[in-house]
Amino acid sequence: GVMLSPRLGAESEVVPHILRVRGGSYYESPLVGGVVGRIHGTGGLDVRLFEWSVFGLLDHFDYWRLSVAADVASDYLSTAVSVGLWH
């Protein structure tokens, strides 16, 4: 069958070239009978750290970043932390 999952979100670079924040929400449809759907709240941020070309392997304009994210719902919590590139 067809399953709908409405989503809404926004992202902004609140401190230019240093900090991005995002937030949103979505509805998780029930996958089996007798289970109710639930609404999730999501959020995260990216912080630009420092410039490092990894001994010349990356372009000079690449910066490292730290990212943190969370997804919260009734009886559910998922978190993530990652390091990547701010491009």
N, CA, C and O atoms as a Maestro MAE file, in Angstrom:
{
 s_m_m2io_version
 :::
 2.0.0
}

f_m_ct {
 s_m_title
 :::
 protein
 m_atom[348] {
  # First column is atom index #
  i_m_mmod_type
  r_m_x_coord
  r_m_y_coord
  r_m_z_coord
  i_m_residue_number
  s_m_chain_name
  s_m_pdb_residue_name
  s_m_pdb_atom_name
  i_m_atomic_number
  :::
  1 25 0.807 -1.174 0.000 1 A "GLY " " N  " 7
  2 3 0.000 0.000 0.000 1 A "GLY " " CA " 6
  3 2 0.861 1.253 0.000 1 A "GLY " " C  " 6
  4 15 2.089 1.208 0.067 1 A "GLY " " O  " 8
  5 25 0.167 2.350 -0.077 2 A "VAL " " N  " 7
  6 3 0.814 3.660 -0.071 2 A "VAL " " CA " 6
  7 2 0.871 4.183 1.360 2 A "VAL " " C  " 6
  8 15 -0.099 4.085 2.112 2 A "VAL " " O  " 8
  9 25 2.014 4.735 1.720 3 A "MET " " N  " 7
  10 3 2.186 5.294 3.051 3 A "MET " " CA " 6
  11 2 2.619 6.755 2.910 3 A "MET " " C  " 6
  12 15 3.530 7.060 2.141 3 A "MET " " O  " 8
  13 25 1.977 7.644 3.639 4 A "LEU " " N  " 7
  14 3 2.332 9.056 3.606 4 A "LEU " " CA " 6
  15 2 3.099 9.418 4.872 4 A "LEU " " C  " 6
  16 15 2.789 8.935 5.961 4 A "LEU " " O  " 8
  17 25 4.098 10.273 4.713 5 A "SER " " N  " 7
  18 3 4.894 10.736 5.846 5 A "SER " " CA " 6
  19 2 5.180 12.225 5.663 5 A "SER " " C  " 6
  20 15 6.230 12.598 5.139 5 A "SER " " O  " 8
  21 25 4.236 13.086 6.098 6 A "PRO " " N  " 7
  22 3 4.455 14.527 5.945 6 A "PRO " " CA " 6
  23 2 5.675 14.982 6.741 6 A "PRO " " C  " 6
  24 15 5.926 14.494 7.843 6 A "PRO " " O  " 8
  25 25 6.427 15.920 6.175 7 A "ARG " " N  " 7
  26 3 7.642 16.430 6.811 7 A "ARG " " CA " 6
  27 2 7.692 17.948 6.692 7 A "ARG " " C  " 6
  28 15 7.188 18.537 5.735 7 A "ARG " " O  " 8
  29 25 8.319 18.563 7.700 8 A "LEU " " N  " 7
  30 3 8.491 20.004 7.696 8 A "LEU " " CA " 6
  31 2 9.815 20.308 8.378 8 A "LEU " " C  " 6
  32 15 10.105 19.758 9.440 8 A "LEU " " O  " 8
  33 25 10.622 21.179 7.778 9 A "GLY " " N  " 7
  34 3 11.908 21.483 8.381 9 A "GLY " " CA " 6
  35 2 12.463 22.803 7.893 9 A "GLY " " C  " 6
  36 15 12.013 23.366 6.895 9 A "GLY " " O  " 8
  37 25 13.458 23.280 8.631 10 A "ALA " " N  " 7
  38 3 14.124 24.535 8.262 10 A "ALA " " CA " 6
  39 2 15.582 24.459 8.694 10 A "ALA " " C  " 6
  40 15 15.930 23.772 9.654 10 A "ALA " " O  " 8
  41 25 16.425 25.181 7.964 11 A "GLU " " N  " 7
  42 3 17.847 25.257 8.283 11 A "GLU " " CA " 6
  43 2 18.307 26.686 8.073 11 A "GLU " " C  " 6
  44 15 17.855 27.369 7.154 11 A "GLU " " O  " 8
  45 25 19.219 27.136 8.940 12 A "SER " " N  " 7
  46 3 19.748 28.485 8.802 12 A "SER " " CA " 6
  47 2 21.208 28.517 9.243 12 A "SER " " C  " 6
  48 15 21.609 27.809 10.167 12 A "SER " " O  " 8
  49 25 21.981 29.338 8.575 13 A "GLU " " N  " 7
  50 3 23.359 29.572 8.979 13 A "GLU " " CA " 6
  51 2 23.326 30.794 9.899 13 A "GLU " " C  " 6
  52 15 23.482 31.927 9.441 13 A "GLU " " O  " 8
  53 25 23.120 30.556 11.205 14 A "VAL " " N  " 7
  54 3 22.868 31.644 12.146 14 A "VAL " " CA " 6
  55 2 24.114 32.485 12.429 14 A "VAL " " C  " 6
  56 15 23.997 33.673 12.730 14 A "VAL " " O  " 8
  57 25 25.288 31.895 12.340 15 A "VAL " " N  " 7
  58 3 26.544 32.646 12.392 15 A "VAL " " CA " 6
  59 2 27.251 32.337 11.070 15 A "VAL " " C  " 6
  60 15 27.787 31.241 10.902 15 A "VAL " " O  " 8
  61 25 27.258 33.280 10.139 16 A "PRO " " N  " 7
  62 3 27.784 33.001 8.800 16 A "PRO " " CA " 6
  63 2 29.162 32.343 8.811 16 A "PRO " " C  " 6
  64 15 30.088 32.804 9.478 16 A "PRO " " O  " 8
  65 25 29.266 31.274 8.067 17 A "HIS " " N  " 7
  66 3 30.505 30.508 7.874 17 A "HIS " " CA " 6
  67 2 31.015 29.833 9.146 17 A "HIS " " C  " 6
  68 15 32.148 29.353 9.173 17 A "HIS " " O  " 8
  69 25 30.184 29.787 10.215 18 A "ILE " " N  " 7
  70 3 30.629 29.159 11.457 18 A "ILE " " CA " 6
  71 2 29.594 28.185 12.028 18 A "ILE " " C  " 6
  72 15 29.962 27.088 12.449 18 A "ILE " " O  " 8
  73 25 28.301 28.560 12.053 19 A "LEU " " N  " 7
  74 3 27.291 27.740 12.722 19 A "LEU " " CA " 6
  75 2 26.023 27.626 11.895 19 A "LEU " " C  " 6
  76 15 25.430 28.633 11.507 19 A "LEU " " O  " 8
  77 25 25.610 26.391 11.626 20 A "ARG " " N  " 7
  78 3 24.333 26.092 10.975 20 A "ARG " " CA " 6
  79 2 23.462 25.340 11.972 20 A "ARG " " C  " 6
  80 15 23.949 24.452 12.672 20 A "ARG " " O  " 8
  81 25 22.177 25.687 12.046 21 A "VAL " " N  " 7
  82 3 21.238 24.946 12.877 21 A "VAL " " CA " 6
  83 2 20.059 24.513 12.014 21 A "VAL " " C  " 6
  84 15 19.721 25.163 11.025 21 A "VAL " " O  " 8
  85 25 19.442 23.404 12.410 22 A "ARG " " N  " 7
  86 3 18.287 22.908 11.667 22 A "ARG " " CA " 6
  87 2 17.307 22.264 12.632 22 A "ARG " " C  " 6
  88 15 17.687 21.784 13.700 22 A "ARG " " O  " 8
  89 25 16.065 22.261 12.247 23 A "GLY " " N  " 7
  90 3 15.033 21.618 13.043 23 A "GLY " " CA " 6
  91 2 13.883 21.225 12.151 23 A "GLY " " C  " 6
  92 15 13.719 21.745 11.047 23 A "GLY " " O  " 8
  93 25 13.095 20.305 12.643 24 A "GLY " " N  " 7
  94 3 11.959 19.880 11.849 24 A "GLY " " CA " 6
  95 2 11.110 18.864 12.579 24 A "GLY " " C  " 6
  96 15 11.322 18.572 13.756 24 A "GLY " " O  " 8
  97 25 10.147 18.336 11.853 25 A "SER " " N  " 7
  98 3 9.230 17.354 12.393 25 A "SER " " CA " 6
  99 2 8.703 16.502 11.259 25 A "SER " " C  " 6
  100 15 8.630 16.941 10.111 25 A "SER " " O  " 8
  101 25 8.335 15.274 11.598 26 A "TYR " " N  " 7
  102 3 7.688 14.414 10.609 26 A "TYR " " CA " 6
  103 2 6.787 13.416 11.299 26 A "TYR " " C  " 6
  104 15 6.956 13.124 12.483 26 A "TYR " " O  " 8
  105 25 5.829 12.896 10.556 27 A "TYR " " N  " 7
  106 3 4.895 11.900 11.062 27 A "TYR " " CA " 6
  107 2 5.342 10.529 10.582 27 A "TYR " " C  " 6
  108 15 5.514 10.306 9.384 27 A "TYR " " O  " 8
  109 25 5.526 9.613 11.522 28 A "GLU " " N  " 7
  110 3 5.886 8.229 11.203 28 A "GLU " " CA " 6
  111 2 4.601 7.398 11.157 28 A "GLU " " C  " 6
  112 15 3.964 7.167 12.185 28 A "GLU " " O  " 8
  113 25 4.233 6.955 9.964 29 A "SER " " N  " 7
  114 3 3.033 6.133 9.811 29 A "SER " " CA " 6
  115 2 3.247 4.761 10.440 29 A "SER " " C  " 6
  116 15 4.361 4.239 10.424 29 A "SER " " O  " 8
  117 25 2.188 4.174 10.993 30 A "PRO " " N  " 7
  118 3 2.336 2.824 11.546 30 A "PRO " " CA " 6
  119 2 2.596 1.812 10.434 30 A "PRO " " C  " 6
  120 15 1.991 1.882 9.365 30 A "PRO " " O  " 8
  121 25 3.497 0.875 10.696 31 A "LEU " " N  " 7
  122 3 3.852 -0.126 9.686 31 A "LEU " " CA " 6
  123 2 3.053 -1.412 9.829 31 A "LEU " " C  " 6
  124 15 2.952 -2.185 8.877 31 A "LEU " " O  " 8
  125 25 2.483 -1.651 11.011 32 A "VAL " " N  " 7
  126 3 1.688 -2.863 11.244 32 A "VAL " " CA " 6
  127 2 0.382 -2.477 11.916 32 A "VAL " " C  " 6
  128 15 0.283 -1.416 12.532 32 A "VAL " " O  " 8
  129 25 -0.614 -3.335 11.799 33 A "GLY " " N  " 7
  130 3 -1.907 -3.082 12.405 33 A "GLY " " CA " 6
  131 2 -1.825 -3.031 13.924 33 A "GLY " " C  " 6
  132 15 -0.990 -3.707 14.524 33 A "GLY " " O  " 8
  133 25 -2.688 -2.232 14.550 34 A "GLY " " N  " 7
  134 3 -2.729 -2.133 15.996 34 A "GLY " " CA " 6
  135 2 -1.680 -1.200 16.583 34 A "GLY " " C  " 6
  136 15 -1.600 -1.055 17.803 34 A "GLY " " O  " 8
  137 25 -0.884 -0.573 15.747 35 A "VAL " " N  " 7
  138 3 0.153 0.359 16.209 35 A "VAL " " CA " 6
  139 2 -0.232 1.750 15.729 35 A "VAL " " C  " 6
  140 15 -0.660 1.928 14.589 35 A "VAL " " O  " 8
  141 25 -0.075 2.730 16.604 36 A "VAL " " N  " 7
  142 3 -0.406 4.101 16.207 36 A "VAL " " CA " 6
  143 2 0.843 4.795 15.667 36 A "VAL " " C  " 6
  144 15 1.966 4.466 16.047 36 A "VAL " " O  " 8
  145 25 0.629 5.743 14.792 37 A "GLY " " N  " 7
  146 3 1.742 6.534 14.272 37 A "GLY " " CA " 6
  147 2 2.227 7.509 15.338 37 A "GLY " " C  " 6
  148 15 1.581 7.681 16.372 37 A "GLY " " O  " 8
  149 25 3.353 8.137 15.083 38 A "ARG " " N  " 7
  150 3 3.874 9.098 16.050 38 A "ARG " " CA " 6
  151 2 4.569 10.248 15.334 38 A "ARG " " C  " 6
  152 15 5.063 10.108 14.216 38 A "ARG " " O  " 8
  153 25 4.588 11.384 16.015 39 A "ILE " " N  " 7
  154 3 5.234 12.578 15.484 39 A "ILE " " CA " 6
  155 2 6.649 12.661 16.057 39 A "ILE " " C  " 6
  156 15 6.853 12.478 17.257 39 A "ILE " " O  " 8
  157 25 7.618 12.936 15.192 40 A "HIS " " N  " 7
  158 3 9.021 13.076 15.587 40 A "HIS " " CA " 6
  159 2 9.430 14.534 15.532 40 A "HIS " " C  " 6
  160 15 8.980 15.282 14.665 40 A "HIS " " O  " 8
  161 25 10.277 14.932 16.453 41 A "GLY " " N  " 7
  162 3 10.940 16.229 16.404 41 A "GLY " " CA " 6
  163 2 12.410 15.977 16.109 41 A "GLY " " C  " 6
  164 15 13.020 15.093 16.710 41 A "GLY " " O  " 8
  165 25 12.978 16.734 15.202 42 A "THR " " N  " 7
  166 3 14.380 16.543 14.827 42 A "THR " " CA " 6
  167 2 15.128 17.863 14.938 42 A "THR " " C  " 6
  168 15 14.546 18.939 14.797 42 A "THR " " O  " 8
  169 25 16.422 17.761 15.192 43 A "GLY " " N  " 7
  170 3 17.226 18.960 15.266 43 A "GLY " " CA " 6
  171 2 18.693 18.636 15.132 43 A "GLY " " C  " 6
  172 15 19.110 17.491 15.300 43 A "GLY " " O  " 8
  173 25 19.462 19.644 14.831 44 A "GLY " " N  " 7
  174 3 20.892 19.424 14.707 44 A "GLY " " CA " 6
  175 2 21.633 20.721 14.481 44 A "GLY " " C  " 6
  176 15 21.040 21.782 14.290 44 A "GLY " " O  " 8
  177 25 22.951 20.602 14.508 45 A "LEU " " N  " 7
  178 3 23.789 21.762 14.228 45 A "LEU " " CA " 6
  179 2 25.123 21.314 13.662 45 A "LEU " " C  " 6
  180 15 25.583 20.199 13.905 45 A "LEU " " O  " 8
  181 25 25.730 22.210 12.903 46 A "ASP " " N  " 7
  182 3 27.075 22.032 12.349 46 A "ASP " " CA " 6
  183 2 27.925 23.206 12.816 46 A "ASP " " C  " 6
  184 15 27.504 24.360 12.733 46 A "ASP " " O  " 8
  185 25 29.114 22.905 13.303 47 A "VAL " " N  " 7
  186 3 30.059 23.935 13.727 47 A "VAL " " CA " 6
  187 2 31.327 23.783 12.903 47 A "VAL " " C  " 6
  188 15 31.931 22.711 12.870 47 A "VAL " " O  " 8
  189 25 31.726 24.863 12.237 48 A "ARG " " N  " 7
  190 3 32.978 24.831 11.475 48 A "ARG " " CA " 6
  191 2 34.142 24.862 12.457 48 A "ARG " " C  " 6
  192 15 34.164 25.680 13.376 48 A "ARG " " O  " 8
  193 25 35.101 23.977 12.264 49 A "LEU " " N  " 7
  194 3 36.208 23.851 13.200 49 A "LEU " " CA " 6
  195 2 37.465 24.561 12.724 49 A "LEU " " C  " 6
  196 15 37.779 25.644 13.218 49 A "LEU " " O  " 8
  197 25 38.183 23.984 11.788 50 A "PHE " " N  " 7
  198 3 39.463 24.543 11.351 50 A "PHE " " CA " 6
  199 2 39.761 24.063 9.940 50 A "PHE " " C  " 6
  200 15 39.182 23.085 9.468 50 A "PHE " " O  " 8
  201 25 40.661 24.756 9.281 51 A "GLU " " N  " 7
  202 3 41.079 24.401 7.925 51 A "GLU " " CA " 6
  203 2 42.252 23.431 8.022 51 A "GLU " " C  " 6
  204 15 43.214 23.677 8.750 51 A "GLU " " O  " 8
  205 25 42.165 22.342 7.290 52 A "TRP " " N  " 7
  206 3 43.268 21.376 7.223 52 A "TRP " " CA " 6
  207 2 43.125 20.587 5.935 52 A "TRP " " C  " 6
  208 15 42.091 19.956 5.713 52 A "TRP " " O  " 8
  209 25 44.127 20.607 5.091 53 A "SER " " N  " 7
  210 3 44.048 19.955 3.774 53 A "SER " " CA " 6
  211 2 44.433 18.482 3.820 53 A "SER " " C  " 6
  212 15 44.534 17.850 2.768 53 A "SER " " O  " 8
  213 25 44.651 17.918 4.997 54 A "VAL " " N  " 7
  214 3 45.081 16.521 5.163 54 A "VAL " " CA " 6
  215 2 46.305 16.273 4.280 54 A "VAL " " C  " 6
  216 15 46.290 15.447 3.368 54 A "VAL " " O  " 8
  217 25 47.350 17.013 4.587 55 A "PHE " " N  " 7
  218 3 48.634 16.876 3.895 55 A "PHE " " CA " 6
  219 2 48.508 17.087 2.386 55 A "PHE " " C  " 6
  220 15 49.170 16.412 1.598 55 A "PHE " " O  " 8
  221 25 47.637 18.045 1.988 56 A "GLY " " N  " 7
  222 3 47.483 18.395 0.587 56 A "GLY " " CA " 6
  223 2 46.481 17.565 -0.185 56 A "GLY " " C  " 6
  224 15 46.346 17.755 -1.393 56 A "GLY " " O  " 8
  225 25 45.768 16.647 0.465 57 A "LEU " " N  " 7
  226 3 44.794 15.801 -0.234 57 A "LEU " " CA " 6
  227 2 43.476 16.523 -0.513 57 A "LEU " " C  " 6
  228 15 42.757 16.145 -1.438 57 A "LEU " " O  " 8
  229 25 43.145 17.549 0.264 58 A "LEU " " N  " 7
  230 3 41.905 18.292 0.088 58 A "LEU " " CA " 6
  231 2 42.213 19.701 -0.396 58 A "LEU " " C  " 6
  232 15 43.333 20.192 -0.250 58 A "LEU " " O  " 8
  233 25 41.186 20.354 -0.983 59 A "ASP " " N  " 7
  234 3 41.350 21.734 -1.442 59 A "ASP " " CA " 6
  235 2 41.575 22.669 -0.262 59 A "ASP " " C  " 6
  236 15 41.191 22.364 0.867 59 A "ASP " " O  " 8
  237 25 42.192 23.797 -0.530 60 A "HIS " " N  " 7
  238 3 42.529 24.747 0.522 60 A "HIS " " CA " 6
  239 2 41.312 25.377 1.189 60 A "HIS " " C  " 6
  240 15 41.440 25.899 2.296 60 A "HIS " " O  " 8
  241 25 40.128 25.350 0.557 61 A "PHE " " N  " 7
  242 3 38.947 25.983 1.136 61 A "PHE " " CA " 6
  243 2 38.110 25.021 1.967 61 A "PHE " " C  " 6
  244 15 37.043 25.404 2.447 61 A "PHE " " O  " 8
  245 25 38.557 23.798 2.148 62 A "ASP " " N  " 7
  246 3 37.809 22.837 2.949 62 A "ASP " " CA " 6
  247 2 38.131 22.993 4.429 62 A "ASP " " C  " 6
  248 15 39.295 23.051 4.824 62 A "ASP " " O  " 8
  249 25 37.080 23.059 5.238 63 A "TYR " " N  " 7
  250 3 37.218 23.142 6.689 63 A "TYR " " CA " 6
  251 2 36.603 21.888 7.298 63 A "TYR " " C  " 6
  252 15 35.669 21.317 6.735 63 A "TYR " " O  " 8
  253 25 37.111 21.470 8.419 64 A "TRP " " N  " 7
  254 3 36.513 20.364 9.152 64 A "TRP " " CA " 6
  255 2 35.337 20.908 9.951 64 A "TRP " " C  " 6
  256 15 35.337 22.069 10.360 64 A "TRP " " O  " 8
  257 25 34.335 20.063 10.171 65 A "ARG " " N  " 7
  258 3 33.166 20.477 10.938 65 A "ARG " " CA " 6
  259 2 32.751 19.377 11.902 65 A "ARG " " C  " 6
  260 15 33.036 18.199 11.685 65 A "ARG " " O  " 8
  261 25 32.088 19.774 12.949 66 A "LEU " " N  " 7
  262 3 31.493 18.863 13.907 66 A "LEU " " CA " 6
  263 2 29.988 18.982 13.760 66 A "LEU " " C  " 6
  264 15 29.446 20.087 13.775 66 A "LEU " " O  " 8
  265 25 29.306 17.849 13.619 67 A "SER " " N  " 7
  266 3 27.853 17.833 13.476 67 A "SER " " CA " 6
  267 2 27.233 17.028 14.604 67 A "SER " " C  " 6
  268 15 27.758 15.991 15.009 67 A "SER " " O  " 8
  269 25 26.103 17.523 15.107 68 A "VAL " " N  " 7
  270 3 25.342 16.842 16.152 68 A "VAL " " CA " 6
  271 2 23.883 16.852 15.713 68 A "VAL " " C  " 6
  272 15 23.394 17.863 15.209 68 A "VAL " " O  " 8
  273 25 23.177 15.724 15.901 69 A "ALA " " N  " 7
  274 3 21.779 15.644 15.489 69 A "ALA " " CA " 6
  275 2 20.994 14.764 16.456 69 A "ALA " " C  " 6
  276 15 21.559 13.910 17.139 69 A "ALA " " O  " 8
  277 25 19.682 14.989 16.501 70 A "ALA " " N  " 7
  278 3 18.801 14.172 17.342 70 A "ALA " " CA " 6
  279 2 17.444 14.023 16.667 70 A "ALA " " C  " 6
  280 15 16.992 14.900 15.931 70 A "ALA " " O  " 8
  281 25 16.811 12.888 16.940 71 A "ASP " " N  " 7
  282 3 15.459 12.576 16.472 71 A "ASP " " CA " 6
  283 2 14.719 12.034 17.694 71 A "ASP " " C  " 6
  284 15 15.118 11.018 18.264 71 A "ASP " " O  " 8
  285 25 13.632 12.717 18.101 72 A "VAL " " N  " 7
  286 3 12.919 12.373 19.332 72 A "VAL " " CA " 6
  287 2 11.451 12.122 19.028 72 A "VAL " " C  " 6
  288 15 10.829 12.873 18.276 72 A "VAL " " O  " 8
  289 25 10.898 11.063 19.616 73 A "ALA " " N  " 7
  290 3 9.474 10.756 19.525 73 A "ALA " " CA " 6
  291 2 9.079 9.999 20.787 73 A "ALA " " C  " 6
  292 15 9.925 9.711 21.633 73 A "ALA " " O  " 8
  293 25 7.822 9.684 20.910 74 A "SER " " N  " 7
  294 3 7.355 8.901 22.039 74 A "SER " " CA " 6
  295 2 8.072 7.556 22.066 74 A "SER " " C  " 6
  296 15 8.032 6.821 21.079 74 A "SER " " O  " 8
  297 25 8.724 7.221 23.171 75 A "ASP " " N  " 7
  298 3 9.476 5.971 23.333 75 A "ASP " " CA " 6
  299 2 10.599 5.813 22.315 75 A "ASP " " C  " 6
  300 15 10.935 4.688 21.944 75 A "ASP " " O  " 8
  301 25 11.179 6.904 21.861 76 A "TYR " " N  " 7
  302 3 12.236 6.825 20.839 76 A "TYR " " CA " 6
  303 2 13.194 7.996 20.988 76 A "TYR " " C  " 6
  304 15 12.767 9.131 21.198 76 A "TYR " " O  " 8
  305 25 14.481 7.725 20.878 77 A "LEU " " N  " 7
  306 3 15.507 8.755 20.842 77 A "LEU " " CA " 6
  307 2 16.674 8.235 20.010 77 A "LEU " " C  " 6
  308 15 17.186 7.145 20.264 77 A "LEU " " O  " 8
  309 25 17.083 9.002 19.036 78 A "SER " " N  " 7
  310 3 18.248 8.670 18.223 78 A "SER " " CA " 6
  311 2 19.141 9.898 18.176 78 A "SER " " C  " 6
  312 15 18.673 11.004 17.905 78 A "SER " " O  " 8
  313 25 20.425 9.704 18.438 79 A "THR " " N  " 7
  314 3 21.367 10.813 18.391 79 A "THR " " CA " 6
  315 2 22.541 10.447 17.490 79 A "THR " " C  " 6
  316 15 22.829 9.271 17.265 79 A "THR " " O  " 8
  317 25 23.202 11.462 16.988 80 A "ALA " " N  " 7
  318 3 24.355 11.235 16.111 80 A "ALA " " CA " 6
  319 2 25.369 12.356 16.306 80 A "ALA " " C  " 6
  320 15 25.007 13.515 16.515 80 A "ALA " " O  " 8
  321 25 26.641 11.987 16.235 81 A "VAL " " N  " 7
  322 3 27.740 12.933 16.241 81 A "VAL " " CA " 6
  323 2 28.664 12.541 15.115 81 A "VAL " " C  " 6
  324 15 28.995 11.364 14.970 81 A "VAL " " O  " 8
  325 25 29.091 13.504 14.309 82 A "SER " " N  " 7
  326 3 29.992 13.165 13.200 82 A "SER " " CA " 6
  327 2 30.984 14.290 12.951 82 A "SER " " C  " 6
  328 15 30.764 15.435 13.346 82 A "SER " " O  " 8
  329 25 32.066 13.945 12.296 83 A "VAL " " N  " 7
  330 3 33.057 14.907 11.847 83 A "VAL " " CA " 6
  331 2 33.133 14.786 10.334 83 A "VAL " " C  " 6
  332 15 33.238 13.685 9.795 83 A "VAL " " O  " 8
  333 25 33.080 15.920 9.656 84 A "GLY " " N  " 7
  334 3 33.106 15.901 8.190 84 A "GLY " " CA " 6
  335 2 33.715 17.184 7.659 84 A "GLY " " C  " 6
  336 15 34.475 17.857 8.356 84 A "GLY " " O  " 8
  337 25 33.379 17.519 6.424 85 A "LEU " " N  " 7
  338 3 33.925 18.714 5.769 85 A "LEU " " CA " 6
  339 2 32.865 19.792 5.635 85 A "LEU " " C  " 6
  340 15 31.720 19.510 5.283 85 A "LEU " " O  " 8
  341 25 33.246 21.010 5.915 86 A "TRP " " N  " 7
  342 3 32.414 22.197 5.652 86 A "TRP " " CA " 6
  343 2 32.892 22.720 4.323 86 A "TRP " " C  " 6
  344 15 34.035 23.162 4.207 86 A "TRP " " O  " 8
  345 25 32.064 22.681 3.341 87 A "HIS " " N  " 7
  346 3 32.485 22.975 1.965 87 A "HIS " " CA " 6
  347 2 31.816 24.242 1.493 87 A "HIS " " C  " 6
  348 15 32.033 24.670 0.359 87 A "HIS " " O  " 8
  :::
 }
 m_bond[347] {
  # First column is bond index #
  i_m_from
  i_m_to
  i_m_order
  :::
  1 1 2 1
  2 2 3 1
  3 3 4 2
  4 3 5 1
  5 5 6 1
  6 6 7 1
  7 7 8 2
  8 7 9 1
  9 9 10 1
  10 10 11 1
  11 11 12 2
  12 11 13 1
  13 13 14 1
  14 14 15 1
  15 15 16 2
  16 15 17 1
  17 17 18 1
  18 18 19 1
  19 19 20 2
  20 19 21 1
  21 21 22 1
  22 22 23 1
  23 23 24 2
  24 23 25 1
  25 25 26 1
  26 26 27 1
  27 27 28 2
  28 27 29 1
  29 29 30 1
  30 30 31 1
  31 31 32 2
  32 31 33 1
  33 33 34 1
  34 34 35 1
  35 35 36 2
  36 35 37 1
  37 37 38 1
  38 38 39 1
  39 39 40 2
  40 39 41 1
  41 41 42 1
  42 42 43 1
  43 43 44 2
  44 43 45 1
  45 45 46 1
  46 46 47 1
  47 47 48 2
  48 47 49 1
  49 49 50 1
  50 50 51 1
  51 51 52 2
  52 51 53 1
  53 53 54 1
  54 54 55 1
  55 55 56 2
  56 55 57 1
  57 57 58 1
  58 58 59 1
  59 59 60 2
  60 59 61 1
  61 61 62 1
  62 62 63 1
  63 63 64 2
  64 63 65 1
  65 65 66 1
  66 66 67 1
  67 67 68 2
  68 67 69 1
  69 69 70 1
  70 70 71 1
  71 71 72 2
  72 71 73 1
  73 73 74 1
  74 74 75 1
  75 75 76 2
  76 75 77 1
  77 77 78 1
  78 78 79 1
  79 79 80 2
  80 79 81 1
  81 81 82 1
  82 82 83 1
  83 83 84 2
  84 83 85 1
  85 85 86 1
  86 86 87 1
  87 87 88 2
  88 87 89 1
  89 89 90 1
  90 90 91 1
  91 91 92 2
  92 91 93 1
  93 93 94 1
  94 94 95 1
  95 95 96 2
  96 95 97 1
  97 97 98 1
  98 98 99 1
  99 99 100 2
  100 99 101 1
  101 101 102 1
  102 102 103 1
  103 103 104 2
  104 103 105 1
  105 105 106 1
  106 106 107 1
  107 107 108 2
  108 107 109 1
  109 109 110 1
  110 110 111 1
  111 111 112 2
  112 111 113 1
  113 113 114 1
  114 114 115 1
  115 115 116 2
  116 115 117 1
  117 117 118 1
  118 118 119 1
  119 119 120 2
  120 119 121 1
  121 121 122 1
  122 122 123 1
  123 123 124 2
  124 123 125 1
  125 125 126 1
  126 126 127 1
  127 127 128 2
  128 127 129 1
  129 129 130 1
  130 130 131 1
  131 131 132 2
  132 131 133 1
  133 133 134 1
  134 134 135 1
  135 135 136 2
  136 135 137 1
  137 137 138 1
  138 138 139 1
  139 139 140 2
  140 139 141 1
  141 141 142 1
  142 142 143 1
  143 143 144 2
  144 143 145 1
  145 145 146 1
  146 146 147 1
  147 147 148 2
  148 147 149 1
  149 149 150 1
  150 150 151 1
  151 151 152 2
  152 151 153 1
  153 153 154 1
  154 154 155 1
  155 155 156 2
  156 155 157 1
  157 157 158 1
  158 158 159 1
  159 159 160 2
  160 159 161 1
  161 161 162 1
  162 162 163 1
  163 163 164 2
  164 163 165 1
  165 165 166 1
  166 166 167 1
  167 167 168 2
  168 167 169 1
  169 169 170 1
  170 170 171 1
  171 171 172 2
  172 171 173 1
  173 173 174 1
  174 174 175 1
  175 175 176 2
  176 175 177 1
  177 177 178 1
  178 178 179 1
  179 179 180 2
  180 179 181 1
  181 181 182 1
  182 182 183 1
  183 183 184 2
  184 183 185 1
  185 185 186 1
  186 186 187 1
  187 187 188 2
  188 187 189 1
  189 189 190 1
  190 190 191 1
  191 191 192 2
  192 191 193 1
  193 193 194 1
  194 194 195 1
  195 195 196 2
  196 195 197 1
  197 197 198 1
  198 198 199 1
  199 199 200 2
  200 199 201 1
  201 201 202 1
  202 202 203 1
  203 203 204 2
  204 203 205 1
  205 205 206 1
  206 206 207 1
  207 207 208 2
  208 207 209 1
  209 209 210 1
  210 210 211 1
  211 211 212 2
  212 211 213 1
  213 213 214 1
  214 214 215 1
  215 215 216 2
  216 215 217 1
  217 217 218 1
  218 218 219 1
  219 219 220 2
  220 219 221 1
  221 221 222 1
  222 222 223 1
  223 223 224 2
  224 223 225 1
  225 225 226 1
  226 226 227 1
  227 227 228 2
  228 227 229 1
  229 229 230 1
  230 230 231 1
  231 231 232 2
  232 231 233 1
  233 233 234 1
  234 234 235 1
  235 235 236 2
  236 235 237 1
  237 237 238 1
  238 238 239 1
  239 239 240 2
  240 239 241 1
  241 241 242 1
  242 242 243 1
  243 243 244 2
  244 243 245 1
  245 245 246 1
  246 246 247 1
  247 247 248 2
  248 247 249 1
  249 249 250 1
  250 250 251 1
  251 251 252 2
  252 251 253 1
  253 253 254 1
  254 254 255 1
  255 255 256 2
  256 255 257 1
  257 257 258 1
  258 258 259 1
  259 259 260 2
  260 259 261 1
  261 261 262 1
  262 262 263 1
  263 263 264 2
  264 263 265 1
  265 265 266 1
  266 266 267 1
  267 267 268 2
  268 267 269 1
  269 269 270 1
  270 270 271 1
  271 271 272 2
  272 271 273 1
  273 273 274 1
  274 274 275 1
  275 275 276 2
  276 275 277 1
  277 277 278 1
  278 278 279 1
  279 279 280 2
  280 279 281 1
  281 281 282 1
  282 282 283 1
  283 283 284 2
  284 283 285 1
  285 285 286 1
  286 286 287 1
  287 287 288 2
  288 287 289 1
  289 289 290 1
  290 290 291 1
  291 291 292 2
  292 291 293 1
  293 293 294 1
  294 294 295 1
  295 295 296 2
  296 295 297 1
  297 297 298 1
  298 298 299 1
  299 299 300 2
  300 299 301 1
  301 301 302 1
  302 302 303 1
  303 303 304 2
  304 303 305 1
  305 305 306 1
  306 306 307 1
  307 307 308 2
  308 307 309 1
  309 309 310 1
  310 310 311 1
  311 311 312 2
  312 311 313 1
  313 313 314 1
  314 314 315 1
  315 315 316 2
  316 315 317 1
  317 317 318 1
  318 318 319 1
  319 319 320 2
  320 319 321 1
  321 321 322 1
  322 322 323 1
  323 323 324 2
  324 323 325 1
  325 325 326 1
  326 326 327 1
  327 327 328 2
  328 327 329 1
  329 329 330 1
  330 330 331 1
  331 331 332 2
  332 331 333 1
  333 333 334 1
  334 334 335 1
  335 335 336 2
  336 335 337 1
  337 337 338 1
  338 338 339 1
  339 339 340 2
  340 339 341 1
  341 341 342 1
  342 342 343 1
  343 343 344 2
  344 343 345 1
  345 345 346 1
  346 346 347 1
  347 347 348 2
  :::
 }
}
